[in-house]
């Protein structure tokens, strides 16, 4: 999982906040920190292309690149969560702690996000005890 540095995250925030393709100049103009050089933002955006966070294409005149996110902010956050989960020695305990710390609305959103009609997965211990009976 590629993590974003502070400036990369700020650039991505601008792009995630737009439905349109943006040029480097568009991003520079939309960033609140006006002392950033155009070339600095361009370098960061090219790095984000190499890290597969951004897609780019030439504009109609063929001289300028324009960019858009390869995936939404939600997909990035989900990857961060999965990456953090993989760092724990006990994924089930971490998930349990997480589930107990979300709001009622968030818990309902998690339930709704699960695919419908999915058969419940049984633990290997439950399967073993049934096979022995």
C-alpha positions as CSV (number, residue, x, y, z in Angstrom):
1,X,0.0,0.0,0.0
2,X,1.4,3.3,-1.0
3,X,1.1,5.9,1.7
4,X,0.7,9.6,0.9
5,X,3.0,12.3,2.3
6,X,1.6,15.5,3.5
7,X,1.9,17.4,0.2
8,X,0.7,14.4,-1.8
9,X,-2.4,14.2,0.4
10,X,-3.1,17.9,0.0
11,X,-2.8,17.6,-3.8
12,X,-5.1,14.5,-3.7
13,X,-7.6,16.4,-1.5
14,X,-7.9,19.0,-4.3
15,X,-8.3,16.4,-7.0
16,X,-10.8,14.3,-4.9
17,X,-12.8,17.5,-4.4
18,X,-13.3,18.0,-8.1
19,X,-15.4,16.0,-10.6
20,X,-13.4,17.3,-13.5
21,X,-9.9,16.6,-14.8
22,X,-7.5,19.3,-13.5
23,X,-4.2,20.7,-14.8
24,X,-1.3,21.4,-12.5
25,X,-2.2,25.1,-12.7
26,X,-5.8,24.3,-11.6
27,X,-4.4,22.4,-8.6
28,X,-2.0,25.2,-7.7
29,X,-4.8,27.7,-7.9
30,X,-7.1,25.7,-5.6
31,X,-4.5,25.0,-2.9
32,X,-4.7,27.3,0.1
33,X,-0.9,27.5,0.5
34,X,-0.1,30.0,-2.2
35,X,3.7,29.9,-1.7
36,X,4.0,26.5,-3.4
37,X,5.8,26.6,-6.7
38,X,4.2,25.3,-9.8
39,X,7.1,23.0,-10.4
40,X,6.8,21.6,-6.9
41,X,3.2,20.7,-7.5
42,X,4.0,19.3,-10.9
43,X,6.7,17.0,-9.4
44,X,4.3,15.8,-6.8
45,X,1.6,15.1,-9.3
46,X,4.0,13.2,-11.6
47,X,5.1,11.1,-8.5
48,X,1.4,10.4,-7.8
49,X,1.0,9.1,-11.4
50,X,3.9,6.7,-10.9
51,X,2.4,5.6,-7.6
52,X,-0.9,4.9,-9.4
53,X,-2.9,7.5,-7.5
54,X,-3.5,9.7,-10.5
55,X,-4.4,9.2,-14.1
56,X,-3.3,11.7,-16.7
57,X,-4.0,12.6,-20.3
58,X,-3.0,15.3,-22.7
59,X,-5.4,18.2,-23.2
60,X,-6.9,19.0,-26.6
61,X,-3.9,21.2,-27.6
62,X,-1.5,18.3,-26.8
63,X,0.8,20.5,-24.7
64,X,-0.7,20.3,-21.2
65,X,-1.3,17.3,-19.0
66,X,-4.6,17.0,-17.0
67,X,-5.1,14.7,-14.1
68,X,-7.8,13.0,-12.1
69,X,-7.7,10.5,-9.2
70,X,-7.4,6.8,-10.2
71,X,-9.8,6.0,-7.3
72,X,-11.9,7.8,-4.8
73,X,-10.9,9.0,-1.3
74,X,-13.0,6.2,0.1
75,X,-11.0,3.5,-1.7
76,X,-7.8,5.0,-0.3
77,X,-9.1,5.2,3.2
78,X,-10.3,1.5,3.0
79,X,-6.8,0.5,1.8
80,X,-5.3,2.4,4.8
81,X,-7.7,0.5,7.1
82,X,-6.8,-2.8,5.6
83,X,-3.1,-2.0,5.8
84,X,-3.5,-1.1,9.5
85,X,-5.4,-4.3,10.1
86,X,-2.7,-6.4,8.6
87,X,-0.2,-4.9,11.0
88,X,-2.0,-6.4,14.0
89,X,-1.2,-9.9,15.3
90,X,-4.9,-10.6,15.9
91,X,-7.2,-9.3,13.2
92,X,-10.3,-10.6,14.8
93,X,-9.6,-8.8,18.1
94,X,-8.8,-5.6,16.2
95,X,-12.0,-5.8,14.2
96,X,-13.9,-6.5,17.4
97,X,-12.4,-3.4,19.0
98,X,-13.2,-1.3,15.9
99,X,-16.8,-2.6,15.8
100,X,-17.3,-1.6,19.4
101,X,-16.0,1.9,18.9
102,X,-18.2,2.9,15.9
103,X,-21.5,4.8,16.2
104,X,-24.8,3.1,15.7
105,X,-25.1,4.7,12.3
106,X,-21.6,3.5,11.3
107,X,-22.4,0.0,12.5
108,X,-25.6,0.0,10.4
109,X,-23.6,1.2,7.4
110,X,-21.2,-1.7,7.8
111,X,-24.1,-4.2,8.0
112,X,-25.6,-2.7,4.8
113,X,-22.2,-2.9,3.0
114,X,-22.0,-6.7,3.5
115,X,-23.2,-8.6,0.4
116,X,-26.7,-9.9,0.8
117,X,-27.4,-13.6,1.0
118,X,-23.8,-14.4,1.9
119,X,-23.7,-17.7,3.8
120,X,-22.2,-17.3,7.3
121,X,-18.6,-18.5,7.5
122,X,-18.0,-20.9,10.2
123,X,-14.7,-21.1,12.0
124,X,-12.5,-24.2,11.4
125,X,-13.1,-25.3,15.0
126,X,-16.9,-25.4,14.4
127,X,-16.4,-27.4,11.1
128,X,-14.1,-29.9,12.8
129,X,-16.5,-30.6,15.7
130,X,-19.3,-31.2,13.2
131,X,-17.2,-33.5,11.1
132,X,-16.3,-35.6,14.2
133,X,-20.0,-36.0,15.2
